[in-house]
């Protein structure tokens, strides 16, 4: 069986598993629109200043629209991180068994990474479409890109915590705290200090710059995209490195295989069905 | 004597300062059923994980000539996937393109009606059958079983012996590790893991060996 075929199968099952995560699907259907609507309804159309890091200039943007946009970040970071964390942690022993049975580690790692990317792409597109109900940005693609970048970062964080944290509760708590701090502090409406330079060191800074700048018609700065991808790569590499370490197999000395055997072992049938 | 399918030489393993295995020697020949009995904490699962390649010994060498099938005590499955999806996933792991043997195993163990059912809703007994199928579907030369008496229900336990006899008849081997060995007469070789070493046990016909009775 080719490596490509193995990769396709492993990726397919990783995605099927996520598709059967009813809690996550329920949260997507209910939580994302309610979150957008609730925050949008609370914040008036007053102008708010948002600092564009690429130029240093301050944009004057509609507070309601900006809040709808930032609340989307809050919702998707939580959901994507939960989904990836829960699956990674739950399947730790199963993944180890697959590798022990011969699934090459690079295939398992590539499948996990691909699943994160696909899930991030689908959920960020969904969140962007939901946002359209409450605000129609000038740059739909830029907002999707911003959401996608943050979903990638938090998907990789979920992966990292899934291989690192022993307790499910501790993992969930960490995700909630990191997401809340990160996305809340980036939003100028909720946080008057949001335009401070120190926030550039937070994971959602790049995605927020991309979505706000592009969403309000000011283009997308490549540096912000690269910064976000660096966060994604950092979390993903660390998580996959730990995954590789935990699923590694001790290399046993193997001699040439045995002389040929009958193709099938004869299987006597059970006397009773289960 | 025929060449061993799996050979362990002077295996030692420590966890921190606690030594668990202190020079284990074991050779599993083709067409044999081998049992290892020992108290809880004696290092049985450590030995099995080392033989399966999951754990590195502190010292010693493992040499294997044939393929390994590893059946862990707890059914390690993915609750969201169906039985058929497990087969496809492990076929990808083993590099199998032909699932006819796996299908024959399912038919033999009598759970074919659950093939499209998610594993998470299956009974514990059926999960153990899936667990056993996954460890056998690539027709391994050596099957390693961890505490089958605890995990298997009675029907699976009985049928396991039928499968084990079929494996042996084909020149393959089965290693059972347990704190309690029933049906000693079925084994060709028995060992007791004691003090981190394997001690050969005489096989008493019609008597069970357990760790509290002694030998």
Interface residues (C-beta under 8 A of the other chain):
Chain A: X1 X5 X6 X9 X10 X13 X16 X17 X20 X21 X91 X93 X94 X96 X97 X98 X99 X100 X101 X102 X103 X249 X250 X251 X252 X253 X254 X255 X256 X257 X258 X261 X262 X264 X265 X266 X267 X268 X269 X270 X272 X273 X274
Chain B: X5 X30 X50 X52 X53 X54 X55 X56 X57 X61 X62 X63 X64 X65 X66 X67 X70 X72 X76 X77 X78 X80 X81 X85 X88 X89 X90 X91 X92 X93 X94 X95 X96 X97 X100 X101 X104 X105 X107 X108 X109 X110 X111 X113 X118 X123 X125 X126 X129 X134 X138 X139 X141 X155 X159 X162 X163 X166 X167 X169 X170 X171 X172
